Amino acid sequence: MSEATPQPPRQLGDWVESLLVQVETRLEERNKQVEVRMNDMADRIDALESSIQELVHGAEMGMPANPMPEK
């Protein structure tokens, strides 16, 4: 394993700055992905709650609930 040659402080500072920008960009991308997935999950939960409410309401009225369409 060879030893790294010492870098001037300015060059090292630029490298660290570049690395931090890359990390920040990746974190922002991940944050957006998580937000999209959470919104999708919230929509699915809302749809599930609505379906359950329809089933409960149908049972209370003594009527059969509409079956879910098959995919």
FILODO-945218 format. One record per residue: residue number from 1; residue in one letter; x, y, z of N, C-alpha, C in turn. Coordinates in steps of 0.05 Angstrom, whole numbers, plus 5000, padded with zeros to 4 digits. Layout:
residues N
<marlum:NUM | dovo:A | n.c1:X | n.c2:Y | n.c3:Z | ca.c1:X | ca.c2:Y | ca.c3:Z | c.c1:X | c.c2:Y | c.c3:Z>
...
end
This chain:
residues 71
<marlum:1 | dovo:M | n.c1:5017 | n.c2:4977 | n.c3:5000 | ca.c1:5000 | ca.c2:5000 | ca.c3:5000 | c.c1:5018 | c.c2:5025 | c.c3:5000>
<marlum:2 | dovo:S | n.c1:5014 | n.c2:5042 | n.c3:4981 | ca.c1:5031 | ca.c2:5066 | ca.c3:4980 | c.c1:5019 | c.c2:5088 | c.c3:4996>
<marlum:3 | dovo:E | n.c1:5037 | n.c2:5105 | n.c3:5006 | ca.c1:5028 | ca.c2:5127 | ca.c3:5022 | c.c1:5018 | c.c2:5149 | c.c3:5004>
<marlum:4 | dovo:A | n.c1:4997 | n.c2:5163 | n.c3:5012 | ca.c1:4986 | ca.c2:5185 | ca.c3:4996 | c.c1:5005 | c.c2:5209 | c.c3:4999>
<marlum:5 | dovo:T | n.c1:5008 | n.c2:5223 | n.c3:4977 | ca.c1:5025 | ca.c2:5247 | ca.c3:4979 | c.c1:5010 | c.c2:5269 | c.c3:4993>
<marlum:6 | dovo:P | n.c1:5023 | n.c2:5284 | n.c3:5010 | ca.c1:5010 | ca.c2:5306 | ca.c3:5024 | c.c1:4998 | c.c2:5326 | c.c3:5005>
<marlum:7 | dovo:Q | n.c1:4974 | n.c2:5335 | n.c3:5011 | ca.c1:4960 | ca.c2:5354 | ca.c3:4994 | c.c1:4962 | c.c2:5381 | c.c3:5007>
<marlum:8 | dovo:P | n.c1:4964 | n.c2:5402 | n.c3:4990 | ca.c1:4963 | ca.c2:5429 | ca.c3:5001 | c.c1:4936 | c.c2:5434 | c.c3:5015>
<marlum:9 | dovo:P | n.c1:4936 | n.c2:5450 | n.c3:5036 | ca.c1:4910 | ca.c2:5455 | ca.c3:5050 | c.c1:4888 | c.c2:5464 | c.c3:5032>
<marlum:10 | dovo:R | n.c1:4893 | n.c2:5481 | n.c3:5013 | ca.c1:4872 | ca.c2:5491 | ca.c3:4995 | c.c1:4860 | c.c2:5468 | c.c3:4979>
<marlum:11 | dovo:Q | n.c1:4877 | n.c2:5451 | n.c3:4969 | ca.c1:4867 | ca.c2:5428 | ca.c3:4953 | c.c1:4850 | c.c2:5409 | c.c3:4970>
<marlum:12 | dovo:L | n.c1:4860 | n.c2:5405 | n.c3:4994 | ca.c1:4845 | ca.c2:5388 | ca.c3:5012 | c.c1:4818 | c.c2:5400 | c.c3:5020>
<marlum:13 | dovo:G | n.c1:4818 | n.c2:5426 | n.c3:5024 | ca.c1:4793 | ca.c2:5440 | ca.c3:5030 | c.c1:4773 | c.c2:5439 | c.c3:5007>
<marlum:14 | dovo:D | n.c1:4783 | n.c2:5441 | n.c3:4983 | ca.c1:4766 | ca.c2:5439 | ca.c3:4959 | c.c1:4754 | c.c2:5411 | c.c3:4957>
<marlum:15 | dovo:W | n.c1:4771 | n.c2:5391 | n.c3:4963 | ca.c1:4761 | ca.c2:5363 | ca.c3:4962 | c.c1:4740 | c.c2:5358 | c.c3:4982>
<marlum:16 | dovo:V | n.c1:4744 | n.c2:5368 | n.c3:5007 | ca.c1:4724 | ca.c2:5365 | ca.c3:5028 | c.c1:4698 | c.c2:5379 | c.c3:5020>
<marlum:17 | dovo:E | n.c1:4701 | n.c2:5403 | n.c3:5010 | ca.c1:4677 | ca.c2:5418 | ca.c3:5001 | c.c1:4661 | c.c2:5403 | c.c3:4980>
<marlum:18 | dovo:S | n.c1:4676 | n.c2:5392 | n.c3:4960 | ca.c1:4663 | ca.c2:5376 | ca.c3:4939 | c.c1:4649 | c.c2:5351 | c.c3:4951>
<marlum:19 | dovo:L | n.c1:4662 | n.c2:5338 | n.c3:4969 | ca.c1:4650 | ca.c2:5315 | ca.c3:4982 | c.c1:4625 | c.c2:5322 | c.c3:4997>
<marlum:20 | dovo:L | n.c1:4625 | n.c2:5344 | n.c3:5012 | ca.c1:4602 | ca.c2:5353 | ca.c3:5027 | c.c1:4578 | c.c2:5360 | c.c3:5008>
<marlum:21 | dovo:V | n.c1:4584 | n.c2:5372 | n.c3:4986 | ca.c1:4563 | ca.c2:5378 | ca.c3:4966 | c.c1:4551 | c.c2:5352 | c.c3:4956>
<marlum:22 | dovo:Q | n.c1:4568 | n.c2:5332 | n.c3:4950 | ca.c1:4557 | ca.c2:5307 | ca.c3:4940 | c.c1:4539 | c.c2:5293 | c.c3:4961>
<marlum:23 | dovo:V | n.c1:4548 | n.c2:5294 | n.c3:4986 | ca.c1:4532 | ca.c2:5282 | ca.c3:5008 | c.c1:4506 | c.c2:5296 | c.c3:5010>
<marlum:24 | dovo:E | n.c1:4507 | n.c2:5323 | n.c3:5010 | ca.c1:4482 | ca.c2:5338 | ca.c3:5013 | c.c1:4463 | c.c2:5332 | c.c3:4990>
<marlum:25 | dovo:T | n.c1:4473 | n.c2:5330 | n.c3:4965 | ca.c1:4456 | ca.c2:5324 | ca.c3:4942 | c.c1:4443 | c.c2:5297 | c.c3:4945>
<marlum:26 | dovo:R | n.c1:4459 | n.c2:5277 | n.c3:4954 | ca.c1:4448 | ca.c2:5250 | ca.c3:4957 | c.c1:4427 | c.c2:5250 | c.c3:4979>
<marlum:27 | dovo:L | n.c1:4431 | n.c2:5264 | n.c3:5001 | ca.c1:4412 | ca.c2:5265 | ca.c3:5022 | c.c1:4386 | c.c2:5278 | c.c3:5013>
<marlum:28 | dovo:E | n.c1:4388 | n.c2:5300 | n.c3:4997 | ca.c1:4364 | ca.c2:5313 | ca.c3:4987 | c.c1:4348 | c.c2:5294 | c.c3:4969>
<marlum:29 | dovo:E | n.c1:4363 | n.c2:5279 | n.c3:4952 | ca.c1:4349 | ca.c2:5260 | ca.c3:4934 | c.c1:4335 | c.c2:5238 | c.c3:4951>
<marlum:30 | dovo:R | n.c1:4348 | n.c2:5228 | n.c3:4971 | ca.c1:4336 | ca.c2:5207 | ca.c3:4988 | c.c1:4312 | c.c2:5219 | c.c3:5003>
<marlum:31 | dovo:N | n.c1:4314 | n.c2:5243 | n.c3:5012 | ca.c1:4292 | ca.c2:5256 | ca.c3:5026 | c.c1:4268 | c.c2:5258 | c.c3:5008>
<marlum:32 | dovo:K | n.c1:4272 | n.c2:5265 | n.c3:4983 | ca.c1:4250 | ca.c2:5267 | ca.c3:4964 | c.c1:4238 | c.c2:5240 | c.c3:4959>
<marlum:33 | dovo:Q | n.c1:4255 | n.c2:5219 | n.c3:4956 | ca.c1:4244 | ca.c2:5192 | ca.c3:4952 | c.c1:4228 | c.c2:5183 | c.c3:4976>
<marlum:34 | dovo:V | n.c1:4237 | n.c2:5188 | n.c3:5000 | ca.c1:4222 | ca.c2:5180 | ca.c3:5024 | c.c1:4196 | c.c2:5195 | c.c3:5025>
<marlum:35 | dovo:E | n.c1:4196 | n.c2:5221 | n.c3:5018 | ca.c1:4171 | ca.c2:5237 | ca.c3:5019 | c.c1:4151 | c.c2:5226 | c.c3:4999>
<marlum:36 | dovo:V | n.c1:4160 | n.c2:5219 | n.c3:4975 | ca.c1:4142 | ca.c2:5208 | ca.c3:4955 | c.c1:4130 | c.c2:5181 | c.c3:4965>
<marlum:37 | dovo:R | n.c1:4147 | n.c2:5164 | n.c3:4976 | ca.c1:4137 | ca.c2:5138 | ca.c3:4986 | c.c1:4118 | c.c2:5142 | c.c3:5010>
<marlum:38 | dovo:M | n.c1:4123 | n.c2:5161 | n.c3:5027 | ca.c1:4105 | ca.c2:5166 | ca.c3:5050 | c.c1:4078 | c.c2:5176 | c.c3:5040>
<marlum:39 | dovo:N | n.c1:4078 | n.c2:5194 | n.c3:5020 | ca.c1:4053 | ca.c2:5204 | ca.c3:5009 | c.c1:4038 | c.c2:5181 | c.c3:4996>
<marlum:40 | dovo:D | n.c1:4052 | n.c2:5164 | n.c3:4981 | ca.c1:4039 | ca.c2:5141 | ca.c3:4969 | c.c1:4026 | c.c2:5123 | c.c3:4990>
<marlum:41 | dovo:M | n.c1:4041 | n.c2:5118 | n.c3:5012 | ca.c1:4031 | ca.c2:5101 | ca.c3:5033 | c.c1:4007 | c.c2:5114 | c.c3:5046>
<marlum:42 | dovo:A | n.c1:4008 | n.c2:5141 | n.c3:5050 | ca.c1:3985 | ca.c2:5155 | ca.c3:5062 | c.c1:3960 | c.c2:5152 | c.c3:5044>
<marlum:43 | dovo:D | n.c1:3964 | n.c2:5154 | n.c3:5018 | ca.c1:3941 | ca.c2:5150 | ca.c3:5000 | c.c1:3930 | c.c2:5122 | c.c3:5002>
<marlum:44 | dovo:R | n.c1:3947 | n.c2:5103 | n.c3:5004 | ca.c1:3938 | ca.c2:5075 | ca.c3:5006 | c.c1:3923 | c.c2:5071 | c.c3:5033>
<marlum:45 | dovo:I | n.c1:3933 | n.c2:5083 | n.c3:5054 | ca.c1:3919 | ca.c2:5080 | ca.c3:5080 | c.c1:3892 | c.c2:5093 | c.c3:5079>
<marlum:46 | dovo:D | n.c1:3890 | n.c2:5117 | n.c3:5066 | ca.c1:3865 | ca.c2:5131 | ca.c3:5064 | c.c1:3845 | c.c2:5114 | c.c3:5048>
<marlum:47 | dovo:A | n.c1:3854 | n.c2:5101 | n.c3:5027 | ca.c1:3836 | ca.c2:5084 | ca.c3:5011 | c.c1:3827 | c.c2:5060 | c.c3:5027>
<marlum:48 | dovo:L | n.c1:3846 | n.c2:5048 | n.c3:5043 | ca.c1:3839 | ca.c2:5026 | ca.c3:5060 | c.c1:3818 | c.c2:5034 | c.c3:5081>
<marlum:49 | dovo:E | n.c1:3822 | n.c2:5057 | n.c3:5093 | ca.c1:3803 | ca.c2:5066 | ca.c3:5113 | c.c1:3776 | c.c2:5071 | c.c3:5101>
<marlum:50 | dovo:S | n.c1:3775 | n.c2:5082 | n.c3:5077 | ca.c1:3750 | ca.c2:5086 | ca.c3:5063 | c.c1:3736 | c.c2:5060 | c.c3:5057>
<marlum:51 | dovo:S | n.c1:3751 | n.c2:5040 | n.c3:5048 | ca.c1:3739 | ca.c2:5014 | ca.c3:5043 | c.c1:3728 | c.c2:5001 | c.c3:5068>
<marlum:52 | dovo:I | n.c1:3743 | n.c2:5004 | n.c3:5090 | ca.c1:3733 | ca.c2:4993 | ca.c3:5115 | c.c1:3708 | c.c2:5007 | c.c3:5124>
<marlum:53 | dovo:Q | n.c1:3707 | n.c2:5033 | n.c3:5121 | ca.c1:3683 | ca.c2:5048 | ca.c3:5129 | c.c1:3659 | c.c2:5039 | c.c3:5112>
<marlum:54 | dovo:E | n.c1:3664 | n.c2:5034 | n.c3:5086 | ca.c1:3642 | ca.c2:5025 | ca.c3:5069 | c.c1:3632 | c.c2:4998 | c.c3:5078>
<marlum:55 | dovo:L | n.c1:3651 | n.c2:4980 | n.c3:5086 | ca.c1:3643 | ca.c2:4954 | ca.c3:5095 | c.c1:3627 | c.c2:4956 | c.c3:5121>
<marlum:56 | dovo:V | n.c1:3637 | n.c2:4972 | n.c3:5140 | ca.c1:3623 | ca.c2:4976 | ca.c3:5165 | c.c1:3595 | c.c2:4988 | c.c3:5161>
<marlum:57 | dovo:H | n.c1:3594 | n.c2:5008 | n.c3:5144 | ca.c1:3568 | ca.c2:5021 | ca.c3:5139 | c.c1:3549 | c.c2:5001 | c.c3:5125>
<marlum:58 | dovo:G | n.c1:3559 | n.c2:4985 | n.c3:5107 | ca.c1:3542 | ca.c2:4965 | ca.c3:5094 | c.c1:3532 | c.c2:4944 | c.c3:5113>
<marlum:59 | dovo:A | n.c1:3549 | n.c2:4936 | n.c3:5132 | ca.c1:3541 | ca.c2:4916 | ca.c3:5152 | c.c1:3521 | c.c2:4928 | c.c3:5171>
<marlum:60 | dovo:E | n.c1:3523 | n.c2:4953 | n.c3:5178 | ca.c1:3504 | ca.c2:4966 | ca.c3:5196 | c.c1:3477 | c.c2:4968 | c.c3:5183>
<marlum:61 | dovo:M | n.c1:3477 | n.c2:4972 | n.c3:5157 | ca.c1:3452 | ca.c2:4975 | ca.c3:5142 | c.c1:3440 | c.c2:4948 | c.c3:5134>
<marlum:62 | dovo:G | n.c1:3454 | n.c2:4927 | n.c3:5139 | ca.c1:3445 | ca.c2:4900 | ca.c3:5132 | c.c1:3447 | c.c2:4894 | c.c3:5103>
<marlum:63 | dovo:M | n.c1:3463 | n.c2:4910 | n.c3:5089 | ca.c1:3466 | ca.c2:4906 | ca.c3:5060 | c.c1:3494 | c.c2:4895 | c.c3:5056>
<marlum:64 | dovo:P | n.c1:3497 | n.c2:4878 | n.c3:5036 | ca.c1:3523 | ca.c2:4868 | ca.c3:5030 | c.c1:3540 | c.c2:4891 | c.c3:5018>
<marlum:65 | dovo:A | n.c1:3565 | n.c2:4891 | n.c3:5025 | ca.c1:3583 | ca.c2:4912 | ca.c3:5015 | c.c1:3590 | c.c2:4905 | c.c3:4986>
<marlum:66 | dovo:N | n.c1:3597 | n.c2:4925 | n.c3:4971 | ca.c1:3605 | ca.c2:4920 | ca.c3:4943 | c.c1:3632 | c.c2:4906 | c.c3:4944>
<marlum:67 | dovo:P | n.c1:3634 | n.c2:4884 | n.c3:4929 | ca.c1:3660 | ca.c2:4870 | ca.c3:4929 | c.c1:3681 | c.c2:4886 | c.c3:4914>
<marlum:68 | dovo:M | n.c1:3705 | n.c2:4883 | n.c3:4922 | ca.c1:3727 | ca.c2:4898 | ca.c3:4909 | c.c1:3731 | c.c2:4885 | c.c3:4882>
<marlum:69 | dovo:P | n.c1:3736 | n.c2:4902 | n.c3:4862 | ca.c1:3740 | ca.c2:4891 | ca.c3:4835 | c.c1:3767 | c.c2:4875 | c.c3:4835>
<marlum:70 | dovo:E | n.c1:3766 | n.c2:4853 | n.c3:4819 | ca.c1:3791 | ca.c2:4837 | ca.c3:4817 | c.c1:3809 | c.c2:4850 | c.c3:4797>
<marlum:71 | dovo:K | n.c1:3835 | n.c2:4847 | n.c3:4803 | ca.c1:3855 | ca.c2:4858 | ca.c3:4784 | c.c1:3863 | c.c2:4839 | c.c3:4763>
end
